[in-house]
């Protein structure tokens, strides 16, 4: 279940990043564009971090149930 939430969160960060990039194309003020692009890049890094967490959870050995 936790793996699923990391992938969901990564997808949400990427969706937000793309939404911001779409907004940037409509802006003409350079400063605002720069700030929005930085935010989009930050969201991409967060998405990558969530994916790394999901991969780390997959590579950990499964706990054996206690007898």
C-alpha positions as CSV (number, residue, x, y, z in Angstrom):
1,X,0.0,0.0,0.0
2,X,2.8,2.4,0.8
3,X,4.4,1.8,-2.5
4,X,1.2,2.7,-4.2
5,X,1.0,6.0,-2.3
6,X,4.6,7.0,-3.4
7,X,3.7,6.4,-7.0
8,X,0.4,8.4,-6.6
9,X,2.3,11.2,-5.0
10,X,5.0,11.2,-7.7
11,X,2.2,11.3,-10.3
12,X,0.6,14.3,-8.5
13,X,3.8,16.2,-8.4
14,X,4.4,15.6,-12.1
15,X,0.8,16.7,-12.9
16,X,1.3,19.9,-10.9
17,X,4.6,20.6,-12.6
18,X,3.0,20.2,-16.0
19,X,0.2,22.4,-15.0
20,X,2.7,25.1,-14.0
21,X,4.6,24.8,-17.3
22,X,1.3,25.3,-19.2
23,X,0.7,28.4,-17.2
24,X,4.2,29.6,-17.9
25,X,3.7,29.5,-21.6
26,X,0.9,32.1,-21.2
27,X,2.9,34.5,-19.1
28,X,5.0,37.3,-20.5
29,X,6.6,38.5,-17.3
30,X,10.1,37.0,-17.1
31,X,10.3,37.0,-13.3
32,X,7.0,35.2,-12.9
33,X,8.0,32.7,-15.5
34,X,11.3,32.0,-13.7
35,X,9.6,31.5,-10.4
36,X,7.0,29.1,-11.9
37,X,9.7,27.1,-13.7
38,X,11.7,26.8,-10.4
39,X,8.5,25.5,-8.7
40,X,7.9,23.0,-11.5
41,X,11.5,21.8,-11.2
42,X,11.1,21.4,-7.4
43,X,8.0,19.3,-8.0
44,X,9.9,17.1,-10.4
45,X,12.6,16.6,-7.8
46,X,9.9,15.7,-5.2
47,X,8.4,13.2,-7.7
48,X,11.8,11.6,-8.2
49,X,12.2,11.4,-4.4
50,X,8.9,9.6,-4.0
51,X,9.9,7.1,-6.7
52,X,13.2,6.4,-5.0
53,X,11.3,5.8,-1.8
54,X,9.0,3.4,-3.6
55,X,12.0,1.5,-5.1
56,X,13.7,1.4,-1.7
57,X,10.6,-0.2,-0.2
58,X,10.6,-2.8,-3.0
59,X,14.2,-3.7,-2.5
60,X,13.9,-4.2,1.3
61,X,13.5,-7.8,2.4
62,X,10.0,-8.6,3.5
63,X,9.5,-9.1,7.2
64,X,8.7,-12.6,8.2
65,X,5.7,-12.9,10.4
66,X,6.5,-13.6,14.0
67,X,5.6,-17.0,15.2
